Amino acid sequence: MPPALDQKNELDRTCAMLSALNVLVSAPTAVSWLAAGAGVPTLKLLYDRSWTAFGETYEPLGPSCRCVMPKARGDWADVFAQGRAFIAAL
């Protein structure tokens, strides 16, 4: 992260930096929403199902964001395997 970038108060510059990425892997945070809003392929790694996805595997309000949800709650090995497969397919 550039040291002069204030990620909380300079969201426009933060979003510009994120838009330079090929893919973003994140927890369900504001960073994942900023990247998805900029059209960056985004993987949101989740512990369980996502209520914000409304039953889909992507965020309907941020379609470039894929929700990586485990088949069984808390199965991180499954989540990371899905994430690796998605990145490999890019």
N, CA and C atoms as an extended XYZ file, in Angstrom:
270
Properties=species:S:1:pos:R:3:atomname:S:1:resname:S:1:resid:I:1 pbc="F F F"
N         0.850       -1.169        0.000 N   MET     1
C         0.000        0.000        0.000 CA  MET     1
C         0.899        1.237        0.000 C   MET     1
N         0.653        2.172       -0.885 N   PRO     2
C         1.443        3.407       -0.871 CA  PRO     2
C         1.311        4.118        0.485 C   PRO     2
N         2.422        4.529        1.079 N   PRO     3
C         2.367        5.133        2.415 CA  PRO     3
C         1.592        6.452        2.467 C   PRO     3
N         1.498        7.181        1.382 N   ALA     4
C         0.812        8.474        1.396 CA  ALA     4
C        -0.692        8.342        1.135 C   ALA     4
N        -1.178        7.117        0.976 N   LEU     5
C        -2.591        6.902        0.675 CA  LEU     5
C        -3.379        6.694        1.967 C   LEU     5
N        -4.325        7.575        2.239 N   ASP     6
C        -5.205        7.452        3.396 CA  ASP     6
C        -6.439        6.674        2.943 C   ASP     6
N        -6.454        5.369        3.228 N   GLN     7
C        -7.503        4.487        2.727 CA  GLN     7
C        -8.892        4.812        3.263 C   GLN     7
N        -8.974        5.505        4.371 N   LYS     8
C       -10.284        5.826        4.948 CA  LYS     8
C       -10.846        7.137        4.422 C   LYS     8
N        -9.989        8.080        4.102 N   ASN     9
C       -10.454        9.399        3.676 CA  ASN     9
C       -10.233        9.688        2.196 C   ASN     9
N        -9.528        8.819        1.509 N   GLU    10
C        -9.280        9.006        0.088 CA  GLU    10
C        -9.790        7.793       -0.689 C   GLU    10
N       -11.087        7.578       -0.598 N   LEU    11
C       -11.680        6.406       -1.240 CA  LEU    11
C       -11.515        6.440       -2.753 C   LEU    11
N       -11.504        7.633       -3.345 N   ASP    12
C       -11.325        7.720       -4.795 CA  ASP    12
C        -9.945        7.216       -5.201 C   ASP    12
N        -8.912        7.608       -4.478 N   ARG    13
C        -7.556        7.143       -4.788 CA  ARG    13
C        -7.399        5.653       -4.461 C   ARG    13
N        -8.032        5.206       -3.382 N   THR    14
C        -7.984        3.796       -3.030 CA  THR    14
C        -8.640        2.961       -4.126 C   THR    14
N        -9.795        3.403       -4.600 N   CYS    15
C       -10.502        2.699       -5.668 CA  CYS    15
C        -9.682        2.698       -6.957 C   CYS    15
N        -9.017        3.810       -7.258 N   ALA    16
C        -8.158        3.881       -8.445 CA  ALA    16
C        -7.025        2.869       -8.345 C   ALA    16
N        -6.433        2.737       -7.162 N   MET    17
C        -5.358        1.771       -6.975 CA  MET    17
C        -5.890        0.343       -7.144 C   MET    17
N        -7.052        0.057       -6.565 N   LEU    18
C        -7.641       -1.273       -6.681 CA  LEU    18
C        -7.980       -1.610       -8.125 C   LEU    18
N        -8.359       -0.620       -8.908 N   SER    19
C        -8.756       -0.882      -10.294 CA  SER    19
C        -7.579       -1.338      -11.159 C   SER    19
N        -6.363       -1.200      -10.668 N   ALA    20
C        -5.184       -1.660      -11.398 CA  ALA    20
C        -4.923       -3.152      -11.198 C   ALA    20
N        -5.670       -3.791      -10.311 N   LEU    21
C        -5.457       -5.202      -10.008 CA  LEU    21
C        -6.103       -6.106      -11.051 C   LEU    21
N        -5.530       -7.293      -11.241 N   ASN    22
C        -6.127       -8.303      -12.115 CA  ASN    22
C        -7.242       -9.050      -11.396 C   ASN    22
N        -7.084       -9.231      -10.091 N   VAL    23
C        -8.062       -9.896       -9.242 CA  VAL    23
C        -7.801       -9.471       -7.808 C   VAL    23
N        -8.853       -9.413       -7.013 N   LEU    24
C        -8.711       -9.104       -5.586 CA  LEU    24
C        -9.311      -10.252       -4.796 C   LEU    24
N        -8.590      -10.733       -3.799 N   VAL    25
C        -9.078      -11.750       -2.872 CA  VAL    25
C        -9.207      -11.063       -1.527 C   VAL    25
N       -10.405      -11.143       -0.929 N   SER    26
C       -10.659      -10.385        0.292 CA  SER    26
C       -11.682      -11.085        1.169 C   SER    26
N       -11.687      -10.675        2.406 N   ALA    27
C       -12.786      -11.006        3.305 CA  ALA    27
C       -13.944      -10.068        2.933 C   ALA    27
N       -15.121      -10.271        3.488 N   PRO    28
C       -16.242       -9.376        3.174 CA  PRO    28
C       -16.067       -8.014        3.852 C   PRO    28
N       -15.304       -7.152        3.221 N   THR    29
C       -14.985       -5.838        3.765 CA  THR    29
C       -15.311       -4.763        2.735 C   THR    29
N       -15.112       -3.522        3.132 N   ALA    30
C       -15.316       -2.406        2.211 CA  ALA    30
C       -14.393       -2.501        1.009 C   ALA    30
N       -13.211       -3.062        1.201 N   VAL    31
C       -12.268       -3.217        0.086 CA  VAL    31
C       -12.878       -4.083       -1.011 C   VAL    31
N       -13.557       -5.160       -0.629 N   SER    32
C       -14.173       -6.029       -1.641 CA  SER    32
C       -15.267       -5.288       -2.400 C   SER    32
N       -16.023       -4.440       -1.728 N   TRP    33
C       -17.073       -3.668       -2.410 CA  TRP    33
C       -16.487       -2.602       -3.319 C   TRP    33
N       -15.410       -1.937       -2.890 N   LEU    34
C       -14.764       -0.932       -3.737 CA  LEU    34
C       -14.209       -1.571       -5.011 C   LEU    34
N       -13.518       -2.696       -4.859 N   ALA    35
C       -12.941       -3.370       -6.022 CA  ALA    35
C       -14.039       -3.850       -6.972 C   ALA    35
N       -15.079       -4.450       -6.434 N   ALA    36
C       -16.183       -4.924       -7.279 CA  ALA    36
C       -16.865       -3.754       -7.978 C   ALA    36
N       -17.011       -2.644       -7.278 N   GLY    37
C       -17.614       -1.458       -7.882 CA  GLY    37
C       -16.785       -0.900       -9.024 C   GLY    37
N       -15.471       -1.136       -8.967 N   ALA    38
C       -14.572       -0.683      -10.036 CA  ALA    38
C       -14.491       -1.709      -11.168 C   ALA    38
N       -15.198       -2.825      -11.013 N   GLY    39
C       -15.211       -3.847      -12.050 CA  GLY    39
C       -14.075       -4.848      -11.969 C   GLY    39
N       -13.325       -4.828      -10.880 N   VAL    40
C       -12.219       -5.770      -10.694 CA  VAL    40
C       -12.796       -7.129      -10.312 C   VAL    40
N       -12.374       -8.230      -10.969 N   PRO    41
C       -12.822       -9.546      -10.517 CA  PRO    41
C       -12.437       -9.719       -9.041 C   PRO    41
N       -13.424       -9.957       -8.225 N   THR    42
C       -13.229       -9.982       -6.779 CA  THR    42
C       -13.728      -11.301       -6.208 C   THR    42
N       -12.921      -11.914       -5.369 N   LEU    43
C       -13.314      -13.119       -4.645 CA  LEU    43
C       -13.514      -12.731       -3.188 C   LEU    43
N       -14.707      -12.904       -2.707 N   LYS    44
C       -15.007      -12.619       -1.306 CA  LYS    44
C       -15.039      -13.961       -0.575 C   LYS    44
N       -14.024      -14.223        0.247 N   LEU    45
C       -13.914      -15.484        0.963 CA  LEU    45
C       -14.801      -15.447        2.206 C   LEU    45
N       -15.691      -16.422        2.306 N   LEU    46
C       -16.699      -16.415        3.368 CA  LEU    46
C       -16.650      -17.685        4.213 C   LEU    46
N       -17.051      -17.545        5.457 N   TYR    47
C       -17.131      -18.638        6.425 CA  TYR    47
C       -18.384      -19.479        6.208 C   TYR    47
N       -19.420      -18.845        5.680 N   ASP    48
C       -20.735      -19.476        5.510 CA  ASP    48
C       -21.438      -18.808        4.334 C   ASP    48
N       -22.699      -18.975        4.224 N   ARG    49
C       -23.496      -18.349        3.166 CA  ARG    49
C       -23.505      -16.838        3.348 C   ARG    49
N       -23.743      -16.112        2.239 N   SER    50
C       -23.784      -14.653        2.280 CA  SER    50
C       -25.215      -14.168        2.090 C   SER    50
N       -25.752      -13.466        3.056 N   TRP    51
C       -27.117      -12.947        2.913 CA  TRP    51
C       -27.162      -11.839        1.871 C   TRP    51
N       -26.050      -11.131        1.654 N   THR    52
C       -26.041      -10.041        0.677 CA  THR    52
C       -26.052      -10.552       -0.757 C   THR    52
N       -25.802      -11.852       -0.962 N   ALA    53
C       -25.811      -12.430       -2.307 CA  ALA    53
C       -27.219      -12.903       -2.705 C   ALA    53
N       -28.164      -12.848       -1.778 N   PHE    54
C       -29.551      -13.235       -2.068 CA  PHE    54
C       -29.647      -14.617       -2.713 C   PHE    54
N       -28.844      -15.577       -2.207 N   GLY    55
C       -28.883      -16.944       -2.707 CA  GLY    55
C       -28.049      -17.191       -3.954 C   GLY    55
N       -27.376      -16.185       -4.468 N   GLU    56
C       -26.533      -16.334       -5.660 CA  GLU    56
C       -25.085      -16.596       -5.241 C   GLU    56
N       -24.221      -16.895       -6.217 N   THR    57
C       -22.798      -17.089       -5.936 CA  THR    57
C       -22.008      -15.820       -6.229 C   THR    57
N       -22.703      -14.764       -6.578 N   TYR    58
C       -22.077      -13.466       -6.828 CA  TYR    58
C       -22.917      -12.410       -6.123 C   TYR    58
N       -22.384      -11.209       -6.022 N   GLU    59
C       -23.126      -10.112       -5.395 CA  GLU    59
C       -23.989       -9.433       -6.467 C   GLU    59
N       -25.309       -9.506       -6.380 N   PRO    60
C       -26.163       -8.868       -7.389 CA  PRO    60
C       -25.913       -7.360       -7.522 C   PRO    60
N       -25.494       -6.704       -6.453 N   LEU    61
C       -25.211       -5.271       -6.525 CA  LEU    61
C       -23.756       -4.988       -6.907 C   LEU    61
N       -22.972       -6.023       -7.066 N   GLY    62
C       -21.578       -5.909       -7.500 CA  GLY    62
C       -21.224       -7.171       -8.270 C   GLY    62
N       -21.736       -7.314       -9.499 N   PRO    63
C       -21.632       -8.589      -10.222 CA  PRO    63
C       -20.213       -9.088      -10.514 C   PRO    63
N       -19.206       -8.238      -10.383 N   SER    64
C       -17.844       -8.739      -10.585 CA  SER    64
C       -17.295       -9.386       -9.312 C   SER    64
N       -18.120       -9.432       -8.257 N   CYS    65
C       -17.711      -10.026       -6.980 CA  CYS    65
C       -18.312      -11.420       -6.845 C   CYS    65
N       -17.449      -12.411       -6.804 N   ARG    66
C       -17.892      -13.781       -6.600 CA  ARG    66
C       -17.776      -14.121       -5.126 C   ARG    66
N       -18.838      -14.650       -4.561 N   CYS    67
C       -18.836      -15.080       -3.162 CA  CYS    67
C       -18.341      -16.523       -3.103 C   CYS    67
N       -17.236      -16.741       -2.445 N   VAL    68
C       -16.670      -18.080       -2.322 CA  VAL    68
C       -17.135      -18.630       -0.977 C   VAL    68
N       -18.178      -19.468       -1.053 N   MET    69
C       -18.825      -19.998        0.145 CA  MET    69
C       -18.552      -21.490        0.261 C   MET    69
N       -18.260      -21.966        1.459 N   PRO    70
C       -17.985      -23.394        1.628 CA  PRO    70
C       -19.262      -24.224        1.529 C   PRO    70
N       -19.093      -25.479        1.132 N   LYS    71
C       -20.248      -26.384        1.097 CA  LYS    71
C       -20.736      -26.665        2.518 C   LYS    71
N       -19.783      -26.750        3.462 N   ALA    72
C       -20.109      -26.933        4.875 CA  ALA    72
C       -19.568      -25.731        5.640 C   ALA    72
N       -20.379      -25.174        6.508 N   ARG    73
C       -20.002      -23.977        7.269 CA  ARG    73
C       -18.621      -24.112        7.904 C   ARG    73
N       -17.769      -23.120        7.637 N   GLY    74
C       -16.452      -23.080        8.242 CA  GLY    74
C       -15.388      -23.926        7.564 C   GLY    74
N       -15.688      -24.543        6.428 N   ASP    75
C       -14.723      -25.394        5.724 CA  ASP    75
C       -13.787      -24.526        4.881 C   ASP    75
N       -12.737      -24.002        5.540 N   TRP    76
C       -11.809      -23.099        4.864 CA  TRP    76
C       -11.033      -23.791        3.753 C   TRP    76
N       -10.753      -25.072        3.900 N   ALA    77
C       -10.040      -25.799        2.842 CA  ALA    77
C       -10.844      -25.752        1.547 C   ALA    77
N       -12.146      -25.912        1.646 N   ASP    78
C       -13.026      -25.836        0.480 CA  ASP    78
C       -13.021      -24.425       -0.118 C   ASP    78
N       -13.103      -23.429        0.743 N   VAL    79
C       -13.104      -22.034        0.284 CA  VAL    79
C       -11.821      -21.713       -0.484 C   VAL    79
N       -10.670      -22.092        0.074 N   PHE    80
C        -9.400      -21.791       -0.585 CA  PHE    80
C        -9.223      -22.593       -1.870 C   PHE    80
N        -9.717      -23.834       -1.904 N   ALA    81
C        -9.643      -24.632       -3.133 CA  ALA    81
C       -10.475      -23.981       -4.235 C   ALA    81
N       -11.671      -23.516       -3.884 N   GLN    82
C       -12.506      -22.811       -4.873 CA  GLN    82
C       -11.831      -21.543       -5.361 C   GLN    82
N       -11.225      -20.801       -4.433 N   GLY    83
C       -10.527      -19.569       -4.799 CA  GLY    83
C        -9.364      -19.826       -5.733 C   GLY    83
N        -8.570      -20.860       -5.439 N   ARG    84
C        -7.441      -21.219       -6.321 CA  ARG    84
C        -7.939      -21.586       -7.711 C   ARG    84
N        -9.022      -22.347       -7.784 N   ALA    85
C        -9.572      -22.765       -9.080 CA  ALA    85
C       -10.058      -21.541       -9.875 C   ALA    85
N       -10.684      -20.601       -9.197 N   PHE    86
C       -11.179      -19.405       -9.876 CA  PHE    86
C       -10.011      -18.586      -10.436 C   PHE    86
N        -8.969      -18.395       -9.634 N   ILE    87
C        -7.804      -17.629      -10.074 CA  ILE    87
C        -7.097      -18.328      -11.227 C   ILE    87
N        -6.971      -19.651      -11.152 N   ALA    88
C        -6.319      -20.414      -12.219 CA  ALA    88
C        -7.071      -20.293      -13.543 C   ALA    88
N        -8.396      -20.142      -13.455 N   ALA    89
C        -9.217      -20.032      -14.675 CA  ALA    89
C        -9.157      -18.650      -15.312 C   ALA    89
N        -8.628      -17.650      -14.597 N   LEU    90
C        -8.572      -16.298      -15.161 CA  LEU    90
C        -7.588      -16.192      -16.290 C   LEU    90
